[in-house]
Amino acid sequence: MNSRGKVTSNELLLEEQNLILTNFEVLDGLVLGDIAKSIGLYRNLSIAIEVRIGDWTVYHASLPGSKPENNWWITRKARVVNLKQHSTLYERLSAEERAVNWFLENNLSESDYAIHGGGLPLITKKDGFVGSILISGLPQVEDHLLGVEVLNQYLTRKVELL
């Protein structure tokens, strides 16, 4: 966080490096999704959660209070993560810091892509980018922070199993 209490795009890149996974397969996607669902239910969050390997949805949950539009947001966030292999919040902050229109820069439509927090890449040591975890329903920074929390819990559980 910088001196004004705001996160920078460079800090989000460092965050991504701290969230690198050993490997990631379908079972891992189910575990990751269940962690997010458990947190969401415990906190009574009106969110939708999705875990993807590439474009393949391996986990989806719509918690009480979520809405069909959350799926639209998830799809748009997933397109950004798949294209750029970075978090949606990173893409937003990077564009803001460079004072560019992300959609014009990438020749993409805002109706198809969303640079709103809540889409995070799943990156493995061996294969690099493999997929994404996507959360929708909270304010965008909270969507992102929940995704980070879920990934940290997942990584902690994997270490405990070793």
N, C-alpha and C positions, 0 to 999 in steps of 0.2 A: 504494500500500500504506500502511496506517495504521501508527502507532507500534508496534503489537503484531505487525506482519508479516503482517496479514491484509488481503485485498482487500475493499473496500467496494462496495456497489451503485453508488455515484456513480462510482467508478473504472472499473467495468465499462461504464457508460454512455459515459464518455470513450473507453474502448477501442473501443466500437462506432463512435463518430464518427471514429476514426482508421483504421477498416477499411472506409470507404465506397468503393465501386467506381464506375468511370466508367459502365460498362454491364454487362449480364450476360445472355448468351444460352446456348443449348445447348452450343456449342463451348467457351465459358468454363467451363461446368459440367464438361465432360470434362477440360479442363486442370486445373481445381481438384481434381477427384477423382484424377487421375493424380499430382499433387503429393503428396496425402495417401497414396496407395498406395505411391509410391516411398519416402517417409519411413518408412512402416510396415514395408515389406519390408526396408529397409536396417537398421532398428532391431529387426527380428524381433518386432514388436508383434502381439499376437493381437487385432486389432480388425476391426470392420466400419465401412465408410465409406459415406455416402450424400450426394448433392447433389441438391437439389430446386429446381425453379422452381415456386413455389406448392405444390400437392400432387403435381405431376408429378415422378417420380423420373427424373432424366436421367443419373445415375451411381450405381452400387452396386458395391462390392467387399467380399468377405468374405475376409480374409487368413488364412493357416494359423494354426490355434489358436483362431480365433473360433468362436462357437457360435450356434445358431439363436436363442437368447434375445437375442442382440445386436440382431436385427431388431425384436424386441418393444420393446426400449429405444429404438431409433431412431424407431420409429413414435410412441411416447409423447412423446419429446423434440420431434419434428417438430410434433406438435399444439400444444405449448406455444409454440414459435417462431412458428408460423402465427397463433395466436390473439393473442399479445402483441407480436410483432415485436421481441422482445428475446431475448438469450441465456437459456438455461435456468438457467445459474448466476446470472445477474442476478435472475431471478424468485425463485430460492431465497433468495439473500442479502437481497433487498429484503423478502421475507416475514419472514425471521429478524430483520432489523433493526427491522421494525415490530411484531414479536411477534404475527403473525397466522398462521392456518392458511390457506395459499394455496388449498388445495382447497375449503375452506368458503367463503372469500372469493369465489371464482370459481364456486361451485356446480358443481364438477367432480369426477370420480372419479380416484383415484390409479391405478386399474387402466387408465385410458385416457390419463392425462397424467403426465409425469415431469419434475419440476423438479430434475434431476440434470445436472451439467455435461456438455457435449458437443454441445449444440445451439446453433448461432450463426446469427444472421440474415445474409442477403445483402442489403445495402442499396446502391442506386445513387443517384448525384447526381440523375439525371433522374426516375426512377420511384419512388424510395423503396424500401420493402421489396419484394423480388422472390422470395425463397426462403430456403433454409437449407443449411448444411453440418452434417452430423451424424456424430458419432463415438461408438462404443461399444466397450468392452472393457477400458479402463483405469479406475483410480479417477477419480471424476468431475472433479476439478480437473485431472488430467492429460489427460482427454478434452478439456476446454475449452482448455487451453494448447496442445494439439496443433492444435486447430481454428484458434486465433489464429496459430500458427506457419505453418500452411498458407496462411491468408489473406495474411499478410505476405509469404510467398514469392511468391504469385500476384501481389500488387500490385507487388513489386519487378521481377518478370519483365515485367509490362505496361509499367512505366516504361522498362525497358531496351529494349523494342521501339520506343518512340517516337523 
